Amino acid sequence: MNHRSVFIISDGTGITAGALSKLLEHFPKTQFTQTRLPFTDNDEKVQAAFEHIQKVAEQDGIRPIVIMSVGNGEHRNHLKQANAYFIDLFHRFIYPLGSELNQEPLTGASIAYSAMGNSYHERMEAINFTLNHDDGMTNSGLDEAEVILIGVSRCGKTPTSIYLAMQFGMKAANYPLIPEDFERGAFPAALEKNIDKIFGLTIKPDRLHSVRSERRPDSFYASLDNCRKEIATAEEMMRRYHIPWADSTSRSIEELSAIILQKIRQR
């Protein structure tokens, strides 16, 4: 396993530069140690970042990788004097796009977020809605949901719902199928009223057993036999209601969200 230091530097929150760091996932044979330096927006902070990069380069004996989103040209140029491999958002992406559009790009800190306008507020509303409708907390206002995720407890509904809200501004509720639902053999009335918004998640019994055991070890809730029965019953209910569903066992929340969005568009 190779080792490499990575700096993620921004004059704002660093979220955009952090998104670029996802590129590193394409290189599994290298172990990356990340250092995030957000709000690097004045001469003193830039100098400190420069010295930090130089120090790590000397300690590692190999130049670190620097992924940066810094709008100030002087600050960028100063940082680039350091012994590092740079992935510069502005030089690699923003300025070439500006040339194509024949337009001077904005370069101030947090431009991406100040330019969001209504979409930013819509995402905040979606996040609040999702948090208020997490884990079947309430059925009030469920008619406003754009998607309702269902499945057995601990199959990935909450993180997927929050990701949909944060990334896509989607009002995503989630509801855990519980023993009472299985005994009744039917969804609650609130779900049946919104059947066209429902998307199911399932999971392999072994994986569910492992996840639940971390929360409640040696409990009936976490037992492999109970996990098998709950999953089988939940999947049978979803088939009966003609609910589309996906297996979360080996899928990331990004993959699950893409599947959900595709199904919603098809509807």
C-alpha positions as MATLAB code, in Angstrom:
seq = 'MNHRSVFIISDGTGITAGALSKLLEHFPKTQFTQTRLPFTDNDEKVQAAFEHIQKVAEQDGIRPIVIMSVGNGEHRNHLKQANAYFIDLFHRFIYPLGSELNQEPLTGASIAYSAMGNSYHERMEAINFTLNHDDGMTNSGLDEAEVILIGVSRCGKTPTSIYLAMQFGMKAANYPLIPEDFERGAFPAALEKNIDKIFGLTIKPDRLHSVRSERRPDSFYASLDNCRKEIATAEEMMRRYHIPWADSTSRSIEELSAIILQKIRQR';
ca = [
       0.000    0.000    0.000;
       1.378    3.385   -1.028;
       0.954    6.396    1.247;
       0.378    9.998    0.169;
      -0.512   13.185    1.991;
      -3.328   15.330    0.600;
      -4.222   18.944    1.366;
      -7.693   20.277    0.612;
      -7.432   24.059    0.665;
     -10.185   26.597    0.153;
     -10.900   30.248    0.837;
     -14.441   29.159    1.810;
     -15.941   26.110    3.442;
     -13.937   23.673    1.329;
     -17.002   21.696    0.291;
     -16.321   22.155   -3.434;
     -12.650   21.224   -3.101;
     -13.694   18.339   -0.873;
     -15.981   17.068   -3.621;
     -12.992   17.050   -5.974;
     -11.149   14.858   -3.486;
     -13.556   12.059   -4.448;
     -11.145   11.586   -7.368;
      -8.824    9.859   -4.912;
     -11.254    6.954   -4.564;
     -10.174    5.789   -8.024;
      -6.773    4.835   -6.604;
      -7.392    2.111   -3.979;
      -3.752    1.023   -3.864;
      -2.787    4.314   -2.239;
      -3.675    5.264    1.318;
      -4.331    9.003    1.535;
      -3.924   11.113    4.657;
      -6.060   14.223    4.261;
      -5.578   17.641    5.825;
      -8.381   20.173    5.308;
      -7.640   23.890    5.444;
     -10.893   25.814    4.907;
     -11.170   29.631    5.069;
      -7.609   30.109    3.863;
      -8.488   33.648    2.834;
      -5.721   36.025    3.944;
      -1.940   36.367    3.618;
      -1.207   34.892    7.045;
      -3.320   31.777    6.502;
      -1.911   31.264    3.009;
       1.643   31.508    4.351;
       0.807   29.034    7.115;
      -0.650   26.630    4.554;
       2.440   27.027    2.368;
       4.750   26.196    5.282;
       2.581   23.218    6.271;
       2.784   21.779    2.755;
       6.558   22.247    2.659;
       6.998   20.584    6.037;
       4.933   17.548    5.051;
       6.795   17.242    1.745;
      10.085   17.091    3.647;
       8.759   14.635    6.244;
       7.196   12.282    3.672;
      10.068   12.448    1.211;
       7.494   12.831   -1.589;
       5.443   15.812   -2.639;
       1.879   15.918   -1.287;
      -1.203   16.423   -3.422;
      -2.995   19.749   -3.036;
      -6.619   20.090   -4.137;
      -7.582   23.718   -3.891;
     -10.368   26.169   -4.552;
      -8.845   29.586   -3.921;
     -10.213   32.544   -5.877;
      -7.468   35.069   -5.105;
      -4.809   34.780   -7.832;
      -1.936   35.993   -5.633;
      -2.813   33.473   -2.952;
      -2.999   30.669   -5.508;
       0.343   31.576   -7.018;
       1.988   31.751   -3.603;
       0.702   28.309   -2.635;
       1.935   26.887   -5.932;
       5.521   27.737   -4.993;
       5.337   24.813   -2.564;
       6.688   21.383   -3.478;
       3.385   19.678   -4.279;
       1.189   18.340   -7.080;
      -1.699   20.786   -7.505;
      -5.252   20.209   -8.673;
      -6.487   23.775   -9.022;
     -10.245   24.156   -9.449;
      -9.885   27.561  -11.124;
      -7.089   26.802  -13.585;
      -8.331   23.336  -14.499;
     -12.067   23.954  -14.637;
     -13.353   27.485  -14.007;
     -11.079   29.515  -16.310;
     -11.276   27.077  -19.270;
     -15.062   27.148  -18.957;
     -14.962   30.953  -18.859;
     -12.968   30.958  -22.093;
     -15.523   28.712  -23.753;
     -18.385   30.940  -22.578;
     -16.435   34.121  -23.346;
     -17.237   35.302  -19.839;
     -15.157   36.371  -16.864;
     -15.916   34.022  -13.936;
     -16.577   35.201  -10.394;
     -13.711   34.311   -8.080;
     -14.817   35.370   -4.596;
     -15.016   32.997   -1.657;
     -18.216   30.931   -1.326;
     -19.484   32.007   -4.761;
     -21.099   28.599   -5.261;
     -23.262   29.058   -2.190;
     -24.113   32.742   -2.598;
     -25.251   31.992   -6.153;
     -27.605   29.225   -5.108;
     -30.493   31.573   -4.363;
     -33.768   29.779   -3.890;
     -32.253   26.334   -4.412;
     -30.253   26.727   -1.188;
     -33.365   27.563    0.815;
     -35.227   24.697   -0.821;
     -32.516   22.312    0.326;
     -32.709   23.659    3.867;
     -36.480   23.130    3.834;
     -35.984   19.616    2.507;
     -33.454   18.800    5.240;
     -35.818   20.064    7.957;
     -38.668   18.031    6.476;
     -36.531   14.899    6.288;
     -35.284   15.219    9.870;
     -38.851   15.740   11.095;
     -40.038   12.666    9.181;
     -37.177   10.359   10.070;
     -37.893    6.818   11.251;
     -41.676    7.245   11.109;
     -41.471   10.064   13.662;
     -44.690   11.634   12.409;
     -47.228   11.137    9.635;
     -48.247   14.791    9.745;
     -47.451   16.500    6.455;
     -46.474   13.225    4.808;
     -48.447   14.281    1.731;
     -45.664   16.805    1.040;
     -43.027   14.072    0.731;
     -41.502   13.498   -2.698;
     -40.327   10.038   -1.712;
     -40.977    7.775    1.287;
     -38.355    5.135    1.989;
     -39.482    1.974    3.728;
     -37.683   -1.138    4.944;
     -36.700   -3.008    8.069;
     -34.889   -1.191   10.841;
     -31.182   -0.431   10.140;
     -31.217   -1.041    6.378;
     -29.969    2.438    5.442;
     -33.140    4.512    5.193;
     -32.025    7.475    7.319;
     -28.646    8.236    5.681;
     -30.155    7.814    2.218;
     -33.035   10.164    3.071;
     -30.675   12.809    4.420;
     -28.421   12.523    1.369;
     -31.405   13.035   -0.958;
     -32.403   16.130    1.000;
     -28.917   17.623    1.211;
     -27.786   16.946   -2.339;
     -31.018   17.216   -4.301;
     -33.360   19.262   -2.122;
     -35.775   16.343   -2.025;
     -38.302   16.034    0.770;
     -37.601   12.448    1.736;
     -39.420   10.731    4.588;
     -38.653    7.256    5.851;
     -40.664    4.664    7.734;
     -39.402    1.471    9.401;
     -41.456   -1.664    8.841;
     -41.973   -3.079   12.335;
     -43.379   -6.312   13.829;
     -46.837   -4.732   14.164;
     -46.890   -4.096   10.406;
     -45.815   -7.682    9.749;
     -48.520   -9.085   12.038;
     -51.145   -6.917   10.374;
     -49.793   -7.817    6.948;
     -50.392   -4.314    5.647;
     -48.891   -0.852    5.519;
     -50.240    1.817    7.874;
     -53.019    3.969    6.422;
     -50.673    6.966    6.031;
     -48.432    4.926    3.722;
     -51.287    3.437    1.727;
     -52.498    6.973    0.973;
     -49.080    7.763   -0.542;
     -48.313    4.423   -2.157;
     -47.061    6.024   -5.385;
     -44.289    7.839   -3.449;
     -42.889    4.769   -1.713;
     -39.511    3.193   -2.479;
     -38.243    0.182   -0.564;
     -34.814   -0.739    0.735;
     -33.761   -4.238    1.657;
     -30.533   -5.789    2.913;
     -28.894   -9.198    3.202;
     -29.650  -10.973    6.540;
     -25.974  -11.459    7.453;
     -25.265   -7.767    6.999;
     -28.355   -6.719    8.968;
     -27.399   -9.111   11.772;
     -23.951   -7.492   11.920;
     -25.313   -3.923   11.946;
     -27.959   -4.637   14.577;
     -25.504   -6.534   16.771;
     -23.412   -3.388   17.091;
     -26.451   -1.613   18.475;
     -28.063   -4.392   20.551;
     -25.695   -7.351   20.881;
     -27.150  -10.770   21.765;
     -30.745   -9.515   21.410;
     -33.678  -11.146   19.608;
     -33.856   -7.956   17.528;
     -30.320   -8.602   16.197;
     -30.529  -12.399   15.907;
     -29.847  -13.807   12.460;
     -33.089  -15.783   12.477;
     -35.163  -12.690   13.249;
     -33.306  -10.691   10.608;
     -34.098  -13.349    7.996;
     -37.790  -13.408    8.925;
     -38.175   -9.617    8.951;
     -36.452   -9.201    5.598;
     -38.464  -11.975    3.961;
     -41.743  -10.526    5.268;
     -40.825   -6.970    4.256;
     -39.885   -8.054    0.736;
     -43.130  -10.032    0.415;
     -45.118   -6.933    1.427;
     -43.262   -4.757   -1.072;
     -43.929   -7.262   -3.859;
     -47.615   -7.386   -2.916;
     -47.909   -3.596   -3.038;
     -45.787   -3.441   -6.242;
     -43.204   -1.245   -4.525;
     -39.874   -0.787   -6.355;
     -36.931   -1.575   -4.093;
     -33.156   -1.888   -4.006;
     -30.656   -3.880   -1.965;
     -28.510   -1.605    0.222;
     -26.054   -4.328    1.306;
     -23.159   -3.347   -0.936;
     -24.372   -0.037   -2.325;
     -23.320    3.420   -1.178;
     -25.915    6.080   -0.401;
     -24.852    7.798   -3.640;
     -25.712    4.676   -5.643;
     -28.987    4.151   -3.815;
     -29.953    7.793   -4.358;
     -29.242    7.514   -8.080;
     -31.482    4.427   -8.311;
     -34.257    6.168   -6.373;
     -34.082    9.300   -8.520;
     -34.224    7.214  -11.690;
     -37.324    5.383  -10.478;
     -39.003    8.640   -9.486;
     -38.361   10.104  -12.943;
     -39.779    6.987  -14.569;
     -42.948    7.430  -12.565;
];
